[in-house]
Amino acid sequence: MINNLNNILKRNGLGEVRRVGLEVRPHSVKTPGEVLDVVRDFGPAAGWLCVTDEVLTAEQAFDTAALTGRIILSGEIVSGSRSLHIRQDEAGWTVTNLERKESGDHILIEESLVSTKRPFLLKYETFWLESLDSFGLKQYRACASRFAGFERNGG
């Protein structure tokens, strides 16, 4: 299946897909200080953070000292094969660690989206899993997307 899909993608000038694994670990935090601690503990990371008055971006690593006293509402940061996704919810924030593994049952498709912060593209890895539909036929369904960094698009 992957070989056939890669042949079609290659003919159309698109990248290849491959089998990988994905580990997803969500947890809840209650306070803005806890969110900041999670970001600091994640380590040097590129990405975007929406705070109360602006959206901050960092190509290489956030200066987490500059985030002191600010409230992170949402964001996505990346360090290699690990990503941290932050979303505010009714009880505080849901913070989800996503890590791509080199082997597993997921099909990985890389995507790029236009950013409002030019000249960047937002890179994502979308993970698909095989399942059976109600007729017993194989199908693939997207199950998660992981922020994978920025790409300069020159425009």
C-alpha positions in Angstrom: 0.0 0.0 0.0 2.7 2.5 1.0 4.7 1.7 -2.2 1.7 2.4 -4.4 0.9 5.6 -2.6 4.5 6.8 -2.8 4.6 6.0 -6.6 1.5 8.3 -7.0 3.0 11.0 -4.9 6.3 10.9 -6.7 4.6 11.2 -10.1 2.9 14.4 -8.8 6.1 15.9 -7.3 5.1 15.3 -3.7 7.0 13.8 -0.8 6.9 10.2 0.4 4.9 8.7 3.3 6.3 6.2 5.7 5.3 4.1 8.7 6.0 5.6 12.1 4.8 5.5 15.7 3.1 8.2 17.7 3.0 8.6 21.5 0.4 11.1 22.8 0.3 12.1 26.4 -2.3 14.8 27.4 -2.5 16.2 30.9 -4.3 19.1 32.6 -2.8 22.1 34.3 -4.8 24.6 36.4 -2.8 27.9 36.5 -0.9 30.1 34.1 2.2 29.6 36.2 1.9 25.8 35.6 1.6 26.3 31.9 4.8 28.4 31.9 6.6 25.7 33.9 5.6 23.1 31.4 6.9 25.2 28.5 10.2 25.8 30.4 10.6 22.1 31.3 10.0 21.1 27.6 13.4 22.7 26.8 14.6 24.9 24.0 11.9 24.8 21.3 10.7 26.7 18.3 7.0 27.4 17.7 4.2 29.8 18.4 2.5 30.9 21.6 -0.7 32.9 21.9 -0.5 35.2 25.0 -3.2 37.6 26.0 -2.1 40.4 23.8 -0.2 38.9 20.8 1.0 35.8 19.1 4.7 35.1 19.7 6.9 33.0 17.3 10.4 31.7 17.6 12.3 30.0 14.8 14.9 28.4 17.1 14.0 28.7 20.8 11.7 30.8 23.0 13.3 33.1 25.6 11.2 31.7 28.4 12.5 34.4 30.8 10.6 36.9 28.6 7.4 35.0 29.2 7.4 35.6 33.0 4.2 37.3 34.0 2.5 36.6 30.7 -0.5 34.3 30.3 -0.2 31.6 27.6 -3.6 30.9 26.1 -2.5 28.4 23.5 0.5 27.3 21.5 2.5 24.7 19.7 6.2 24.2 20.3 8.6 21.6 18.8 12.0 20.1 19.7 13.0 17.4 17.2 10.5 14.6 17.2 8.7 16.0 20.2 5.9 18.6 20.2 4.0 20.3 23.0 0.5 21.5 22.2 -1.3 23.9 24.6 -5.0 24.6 24.6 -7.1 26.6 27.2 -10.2 24.7 28.4 -12.9 25.0 31.0 -10.8 23.6 33.8 -7.5 25.4 32.9 -5.3 24.1 30.1 -4.8 20.8 28.3 -1.2 20.3 27.6 -0.4 17.4 25.2 3.0 15.9 24.5 3.3 14.2 21.1 6.3 12.3 20.1 7.0 10.7 16.7 8.7 7.2 17.0 10.8 5.7 14.2 8.5 2.6 13.9 4.9 1.9 14.4 1.5 1.5 12.8 0.8 5.1 11.7 1.2 6.4 8.2 3.0 9.8 8.3 2.1 12.6 5.8 4.0 15.9 6.1 2.0 19.1 5.4 2.8 22.8 5.2 0.3 25.5 5.9 0.5 29.3 5.2 1.3 31.3 8.4 0.1 34.8 9.2 3.7 35.5 10.2 5.3 35.8 6.8 7.6 34.4 5.4 6.9 31.2 7.2 5.0 28.0 6.5 3.8 26.0 9.5 5.0 22.4 9.1 2.8 19.6 10.5 3.0 15.8 10.5 -0.3 14.2 10.2 -0.7 10.6 11.4 -3.1 8.1 9.8 -4.2 4.7 11.1 -5.7 1.8 9.1 -9.1 0.6 10.1 -12.0 -1.3 8.7 -15.2 0.5 7.5 -18.7 -0.9 8.1 -18.3 -3.1 5.0 -15.0 -4.6 6.2 -12.9 -2.6 3.7 -9.6 -1.1 4.7 -9.5 2.6 5.1 -7.1 5.2 6.6 -8.2 7.9 9.0 -6.3 10.9 10.3 -5.9 10.5 14.0 -3.5 13.3 15.0 -1.4 16.1 13.8 1.9 17.3 15.3 3.4 20.7 14.9 6.9 20.1 13.4 8.3 23.6 13.0 8.5 26.5 10.6 9.8 26.6 7.1 10.7 29.8 5.3 8.8 30.1 2.1 10.5 33.2 0.7 7.4 35.3 0.3 
